Structures are given as C-alpha cells and as structure tokens.
Amino acid sequence: MNTMSPIRKDFLASHLRSQLSRLNSILNNIEEERLDGECASESLREVELNLRQIRRLCVECQ
C-alpha cells in the first residue's frame, strides 16, 4: 500500500469537503422547498461527476 503525500491528502480532503458542502446545500434547499426536482437532479449529477474524478485520482495514487 502506497501512502499519499501530505499535499495530495490535503487536495483530496479539500475536494471531498467541497462536495460535502454542495450536498448539504442541496439537502437544505430541498428541505426548505427552494429547489425543484430538476435542479436537484442536475446538482446531484454534478456532485456525482466530481466524486468520480476524485475517485480516479485516488486510484492513480495507488
């Protein structure tokens, strides 16, 4: 098992936090009925794409 460099860990952690923040925002908007289903769906697709990119970076680290 290869260990990640501190810079790569910080980079990945920052991007994961960013996606977590976006998911929390989507959830809050849905709960407060400020976001319709189509907008929520598109926002979730964007988060999903970003998470896939983050996962690819993790795989490349190995």
C-alpha distances in whole Angstrom, upper triangle without the diagonal:
4,6,10,13,16,18,15,15,19,19,17,19,22,22,21,24,27,26,27,30,31,31,32,35,36,36,38,40,40,42,44,45,45,43,44,42,42,40,38,37,36,34,32,31,31,28,26,26,25,22,21,21,19,16,17,15,12,12,12,10,7
4,7,9,13,14,12,12,16,17,15,17,20,20,20,23,25,25,26,29,30,30,32,34,35,35,38,40,40,41,44,45,44,42,43,42,41,39,37,36,35,33,31,31,29,27,26,25,23,21,21,20,17,16,15,13,11,11,11,7,6
4,7,9,12,10,9,13,14,13,15,18,18,18,20,23,23,24,26,28,28,30,32,33,34,36,38,39,40,42,43,42,41,42,41,40,39,36,35,35,32,31,30,29,26,25,25,23,20,21,19,16,16,16,13,11,12,12,8,8
4,6,8,6,6,10,11,10,12,14,15,15,18,20,20,21,24,25,26,27,30,31,31,33,35,36,37,39,41,40,38,40,38,38,36,34,33,32,30,28,28,26,23,23,23,20,18,18,17,14,14,14,11,9,11,11,7,9
4,5,5,6,9,10,11,12,14,16,16,18,20,21,22,24,26,27,28,30,32,33,34,36,37,39,40,42,41,39,41,40,39,37,35,35,33,31,30,29,27,25,25,24,21,20,20,18,15,16,16,13,12,14,13,9,12
4,5,5,6,9,10,10,12,14,15,16,18,20,21,22,24,26,26,28,30,31,32,34,36,37,38,40,39,37,40,39,39,36,34,34,33,30,29,29,27,24,25,24,21,20,21,19,16,17,18,14,13,16,16,12,15
4,5,5,6,9,10,10,12,14,15,17,19,20,21,23,24,26,27,29,30,31,33,35,36,37,39,37,36,38,37,37,34,32,33,31,28,28,27,25,23,23,22,19,19,20,17,14,16,17,13,13,16,15,12,15
4,5,5,6,8,10,11,12,14,15,17,18,20,21,23,24,26,27,29,30,32,33,35,36,37,36,34,36,35,34,32,30,30,28,26,25,25,22,20,21,19,16,15,16,14,11,13,13,9,9,12,11,9,12
4,5,5,6,8,10,10,12,14,15,16,18,20,21,22,24,26,27,28,30,31,32,34,36,35,33,35,34,34,31,29,29,28,25,24,24,22,20,20,20,16,15,17,15,11,13,14,11,10,13,13,10,13
4,6,5,6,9,10,10,12,14,15,16,18,20,21,22,24,25,27,28,30,31,33,34,33,31,34,33,33,30,28,29,27,24,24,24,22,19,20,20,16,16,18,16,12,15,16,13,12,16,16,13,16
4,6,5,6,9,10,11,13,14,15,17,19,20,21,23,25,26,27,29,30,32,33,31,30,32,31,31,28,26,26,25,22,21,22,19,17,18,17,13,13,15,12,10,12,13,10,11,14,14,12,16
4,5,5,6,9,10,11,12,14,15,17,18,20,21,22,24,26,27,29,30,31,30,28,30,29,29,26,24,24,23,20,19,19,17,14,15,15,11,10,12,10,7,9,11,8,8,12,12,11,14
4,5,5,6,9,10,10,12,14,15,16,18,20,21,22,24,26,27,28,30,29,27,30,29,29,26,24,24,23,20,19,20,18,15,16,16,13,12,14,13,10,12,14,12,11,15,16,14,17
4,5,5,6,9,10,11,12,14,15,17,18,20,21,23,24,26,27,28,27,26,28,28,27,25,23,23,22,19,18,19,17,14,16,16,12,12,15,13,10,13,15,13,13,17,18,16,19
4,5,5,6,9,10,11,12,14,15,17,18,20,21,23,24,26,27,25,24,26,25,24,22,20,20,19,16,15,16,13,11,12,12,8,9,11,10,7,11,13,11,12,15,16,15,18
4,5,5,6,9,10,11,12,14,15,16,18,20,21,22,24,25,24,23,25,24,24,21,19,19,19,15,14,15,13,10,11,12,9,8,11,11,8,10,13,12,12,15,16,16,18
4,5,5,6,9,10,10,12,14,15,16,18,20,21,22,24,23,22,24,24,24,21,19,20,19,16,15,17,15,11,14,15,12,11,14,14,11,14,17,15,15,19,20,19,21
4,5,5,6,9,10,11,12,14,15,17,18,20,21,22,21,19,22,22,22,19,17,18,17,13,13,15,12,9,12,13,10,10,14,13,11,14,17,16,16,20,21,20,23
4,5,5,6,9,10,10,12,14,15,16,18,20,21,19,18,20,19,19,16,14,15,14,11,10,11,9,6,9,10,8,7,11,12,10,12,15,15,15,18,20,20,22
4,5,5,6,9,10,10,12,14,15,16,18,20,19,18,20,19,20,17,15,16,16,12,11,14,12,9,11,13,11,10,14,15,13,14,18,17,17,20,22,22,24
4,5,5,6,9,10,11,12,14,15,16,18,17,16,19,19,20,17,14,16,16,12,12,15,13,10,13,15,13,13,16,17,15,18,20,20,20,23,25,24,27
4,5,5,6,9,10,11,12,14,15,16,15,13,16,16,16,13,11,13,12,8,9,11,10,7,11,13,11,12,15,16,15,17,20,20,20,23,25,25,27
4,5,5,6,9,10,11,12,14,15,14,13,15,14,15,13,10,11,12,8,8,11,10,8,10,13,12,11,15,16,15,17,20,20,21,23,25,25,27
4,5,5,6,9,10,10,12,14,13,13,16,16,17,15,12,14,15,11,11,15,14,11,14,17,15,15,18,20,18,20,23,23,23,26,28,28,30
4,5,5,6,9,10,11,12,11,10,13,14,15,12,10,13,13,10,11,14,13,11,15,17,16,16,20,20,20,22,25,25,25,28,30,30,32
4,6,5,6,9,10,10,9,8,10,11,12,9,7,10,10,7,8,12,11,10,13,15,15,15,18,20,20,21,24,25,25,28,29,30,32
4,5,5,6,9,10,10,9,11,12,14,12,9,11,13,11,10,14,14,13,15,18,17,17,20,22,21,23,26,26,26,29,31,31,33
4,5,5,6,8,8,9,12,13,16,13,11,14,16,13,13,17,17,15,18,21,20,20,23,25,24,25,28,29,29,32,34,34,36
4,5,5,6,5,5,9,11,13,10,9,12,13,11,12,16,16,15,18,20,20,21,24,25,25,26,29,30,30,33,35,35,37
4,5,5,6,5,7,8,11,10,8,11,13,11,12,15,16,15,17,20,20,21,23,25,25,26,29,30,31,33,35,36,37
4,5,8,9,11,12,15,14,11,14,17,15,15,19,19,18,20,23,23,23,26,28,27,29,32,32,32,35,37,37,39
4,5,8,10,13,16,14,12,16,18,16,17,20,21,20,22,25,25,25,28,30,29,31,34,34,35,37,39,40,41
4,6,7,10,13,12,11,14,16,15,16,19,20,20,22,24,25,25,28,30,30,31,34,35,35,37,39,40,42
4,7,10,12,10,10,14,14,13,15,18,18,19,21,23,23,24,27,28,28,30,33,34,34,37,38,39,41
4,7,8,6,6,10,11,10,12,15,15,16,18,20,20,22,24,25,26,28,30,31,32,34,36,37,39
4,6,6,6,9,10,11,12,14,16,17,18,20,21,23,24,26,27,28,31,32,33,35,37,38,40
4,6,5,6,9,10,10,12,14,15,16,18,20,21,22,24,26,26,28,30,31,33,35,36,38
4,5,5,6,9,10,11,13,14,15,17,19,20,21,23,25,26,27,29,30,32,33,35,37
4,5,5,6,9,10,11,12,14,15,17,18,20,21,23,24,26,28,29,30,32,34,36
4,5,5,6,9,10,11,12,14,15,16,18,20,21,22,24,26,27,28,30,32,34
4,5,5,6,9,10,10,12,14,15,16,19,20,21,23,25,26,27,29,30,32
4,5,5,6,9,10,11,13,14,15,17,19,20,21,23,25,26,27,29,31
4,5,5,6,9,10,11,12,14,16,17,18,20,22,23,25,26,28,30
4,5,5,6,9,10,10,12,14,15,16,18,20,21,22,24,26,27
4,5,5,6,9,10,11,13,14,15,17,19,20,21,23,25,26
4,5,5,6,9,10,11,12,14,16,17,19,20,21,23,25
4,5,5,6,9,10,10,12,14,15,17,18,20,21,23
4,5,5,6,9,10,10,12,14,15,16,18,20,22
4,5,5,6,9,10,11,13,14,15,17,19,21
4,5,5,6,9,10,11,13,14,15,17,19
4,5,5,6,9,10,11,12,14,15,17
4,5,5,6,9,10,10,12,14,16
4,5,5,6,9,10,11,13,15
4,5,5,6,9,10,11,13
4,5,5,6,9,10,11
4,5,5,6,9,10
4,5,5,6,9
4,5,5,7
4,5,6
4,5
4
